[in-house]
C-alpha cells in the first residue's frame, strides 16, 4: 500500500500533532514534561487571550508574561470550531508569549460515552506533545473519572514528574464526588509517582495533607473565581 497522501486529503484529525510521538498501549501519545521550573502564577485561557489582545492593540508584539496558562474552564470557552484544537496556530501565537502551559483539560465527565472520554484524553496528550515540540514549557494535566477510566487516563504522562490537577469544579468540593476524586488521586500517585502536584483551586482537603506526609510537594494556585472573590473582599 502506498504511503503517499491522497491528493486533496485534509488532516481534520490533527494527526500532525503526533509526528514522531511514542504511543502507549492505548494509542494515547506520550507527552513529555518539558517544564524545568514551577510556575510563578497560573491564569486560564480566557485571561491569556485578554492579555494578548491588550498588548496587540498597543502594538506590543514581543511582550512576555511569566504566567502559565491552563484550561480549567468550561469546554465551550476553548473547544469547538474556533477553539484551540481547530485553530491551533492562533493558540500557539498566544502561548508563545507566556511562560508555559498546563495541558488542556478536555472534559471526561462521568456521563460521557467511553469513546469520547478516551478521545479527550488523547487530545490532552497530543496537544501537549505538540506544544512541547514547538518550544512551549509543558506540565501535564491529569483528569480521571470513575475507576474504569484508570485503564487509559494516566497514559502518556511521565512518571516521577510534575503533574497538575484542577479542583475548581465539582470535585472534591462536592461531597457526592469526593470519594471518586480521592480514589483517582490515590491511583494517580500509585501509577505516576509524581514528586510535585500542582493544584489549580483549593488544596485544603485531607487527601492532600496525606500526600504531603508522603513527601509529595503540593502547590496550590487560586482559581480565577477565587481571585475575583478575594478582590471583592479587599474592596469592602
HUNOR-V368305 format. One record per residue. N is the residue number from 0. RES is the residue in three letters. SS is DSSP state (H for helix, E for strand, - for the rest). PSI is psi in whole degrees, 0 to 359 (999 if undefined). D_FIRST is the distance of its C-alpha to the first C-alpha in whole Angstrom. Layout:
BEGIN
n->[N:N]
res->[RES:RES]
ss->[SS:SS]
psi->[PSI:PSI]
d_first->[D_FIRST:D_FIRST]
END
This chain:
BEGIN
n->[0:1:2:3:4:5:6:7:8:9:10:11:12:13:14:15:16:17:18:19:20:21:22:23:24:25:26:27:28:29:30:31:32:33:34:35:36:37:38:39:40:41:42:43:44:45:46:47:48:49:50:51:52:53:54:55:56:57:58:59:60:61:62:63:64:65:66:67:68:69:70:71:72:73:74:75:76:77:78:79:80:81:82:83:84:85:86:87:88:89:90:91:92:93:94:95:96:97:98:99:100:101:102:103:104:105:106:107:108:109:110:111:112:113:114:115:116:117:118:119:120:121:122:123:124:125:126:127:128:129:130:131:132:133:134:135:136:137:138:139:140:141:142:143:144:145:146:147:148:149:150:151:152:153:154:155:156:157:158:159:160:161:162:163:164:165:166:167:168:169:170:171:172:173:174:175:176:177:178:179:180:181:182:183:184:185:186:187:188:189:190:191:192:193:194:195:196:197:198:199:200:201:202:203:204:205:206:207:208:209:210:211:212:213:214:215:216:217:218:219:220:221:222:223:224:225:226:227:228:229:230:231:232:233:234:235]
res->[UNK:UNK:UNK:UNK:UNK:UNK:UNK:UNK:UNK:UNK:UNK:UNK:UNK:UNK:UNK:UNK:UNK:UNK:UNK:UNK:UNK:UNK:UNK:UNK:UNK:UNK:UNK:UNK:UNK:UNK:UNK:UNK:UNK:UNK:UNK:UNK:UNK:UNK:UNK:UNK:UNK:UNK:UNK:UNK:UNK:UNK:UNK:UNK:UNK:UNK:UNK:UNK:UNK:UNK:UNK:UNK:UNK:UNK:UNK:UNK:UNK:UNK:UNK:UNK:UNK:UNK:UNK:UNK:UNK:UNK:UNK:UNK:UNK:UNK:UNK:UNK:UNK:UNK:UNK:UNK:UNK:UNK:UNK:UNK:UNK:UNK:UNK:UNK:UNK:UNK:UNK:UNK:UNK:UNK:UNK:UNK:UNK:UNK:UNK:UNK:UNK:UNK:UNK:UNK:UNK:UNK:UNK:UNK:UNK:UNK:UNK:UNK:UNK:UNK:UNK:UNK:UNK:UNK:UNK:UNK:UNK:UNK:UNK:UNK:UNK:UNK:UNK:UNK:UNK:UNK:UNK:UNK:UNK:UNK:UNK:UNK:UNK:UNK:UNK:UNK:UNK:UNK:UNK:UNK:UNK:UNK:UNK:UNK:UNK:UNK:UNK:UNK:UNK:UNK:UNK:UNK:UNK:UNK:UNK:UNK:UNK:UNK:UNK:UNK:UNK:UNK:UNK:UNK:UNK:UNK:UNK:UNK:UNK:UNK:UNK:UNK:UNK:UNK:UNK:UNK:UNK:UNK:UNK:UNK:UNK:UNK:UNK:UNK:UNK:UNK:UNK:UNK:UNK:UNK:UNK:UNK:UNK:UNK:UNK:UNK:UNK:UNK:UNK:UNK:UNK:UNK:UNK:UNK:UNK:UNK:UNK:UNK:UNK:UNK:UNK:UNK:UNK:UNK:UNK:UNK:UNK:UNK:UNK:UNK:UNK:UNK:UNK:UNK:UNK:UNK:UNK:UNK:UNK:UNK:UNK:UNK]
ss->[-:-:-:-:-:-:-:-:-:-:-:-:-:-:H:H:H:H:-:-:-:-:E:-:-:-:-:-:E:-:E:-:-:-:-:-:-:-:-:-:-:E:E:E:H:H:H:H:H:H:H:H:H:H:H:H:H:-:-:-:-:-:-:-:E:E:E:E:E:E:-:-:-:-:H:H:H:-:-:-:-:-:-:-:-:-:-:H:H:H:H:H:H:H:H:-:-:E:E:E:E:E:-:-:-:-:-:-:-:-:-:-:-:H:H:H:H:H:H:H:H:H:H:H:H:H:H:H:H:H:H:H:H:-:-:-:-:E:E:E:E:-:-:-:-:-:H:H:H:H:H:-:-:-:-:-:E:-:-:-:-:E:E:E:E:E:-:-:-:-:-:-:-:-:H:H:H:H:H:H:H:H:H:H:H:H:H:H:H:H:H:H:-:-:-:E:E:E:E:E:-:-:-:-:-:H:H:H:H:H:H:H:H:-:-:-:E:E:E:E:E:-:-:H:H:H:H:H:H:H:H:H:H:H:H:-]
psi->[138:142:1:141:132:137:132:358:136:141:79:350:3:41:334:333:338:13:121:3:154:139:145:174:336:0:18:128:148:137:99:146:110:351:136:350:158:149:147:328:162:131:160:174:319:321:319:317:322:319:316:313:319:315:322:320:323:358:15:94:351:28:159:135:130:19:152:149:135:173:41:64:171:139:324:343:350:353:160:188:327:20:186:335:317:336:58:329:321:316:318:321:319:312:336:340:1:164:332:188:152:129:153:145:64:131:146:55:152:327:6:148:145:318:326:322:320:317:317:327:317:315:324:312:318:316:317:319:315:318:317:319:337:16:10:137:125:134:132:130:139:129:130:169:227:166:332:342:348:337:348:342:345:358:145:1:129:145:158:46:189:133:166:147:159:138:18:0:223:321:146:12:319:127:326:335:354:319:318:317:312:324:317:324:315:318:321:315:319:321:323:340:53:144:340:135:118:131:117:106:199:139:21:60:151:327:326:327:322:322:324:321:336:357:8:133:118:120:119:144:136:144:169:319:316:320:321:321:318:324:321:321:320:339:347:999]
d_first->[0:4:7:9:11:12:15:18:17:19:19:22:21:22:19:21:24:22:20:21:23:23:23:25:25:25:22:25:25:28:30:32:36:37:40:43:46:47:47:51:50:48:47:45:43:45:48:45:44:48:49:46:47:51:50:48:51:53:51:50:47:47:48:48:48:49:47:44:43:42:41:43:44:43:39:40:41:38:35:34:33:35:35:34:30:30:32:31:32:35:36:35:38:40:39:39:43:44:44:41:39:39:36:36:37:35:37:36:39:40:40:37:34:32:29:30:32:29:27:30:31:27:28:31:29:26:29:31:29:28:32:32:30:32:35:36:38:37:38:37:38:38:38:39:40:41:40:37:35:36:33:31:34:34:31:30:33:35:38:41:41:42:41:42:43:45:48:49:48:49:49:51:53:53:55:53:50:51:50:47:47:49:46:43:45:46:42:41:44:43:39:39:43:43:46:46:46:46:48:48:51:53:53:57:56:57:53:53:56:55:52:54:56:53:53:50:51:51:51:52:51:53:51:52:54:56:56:58:60:61:62:64:66:67:68:70]
END
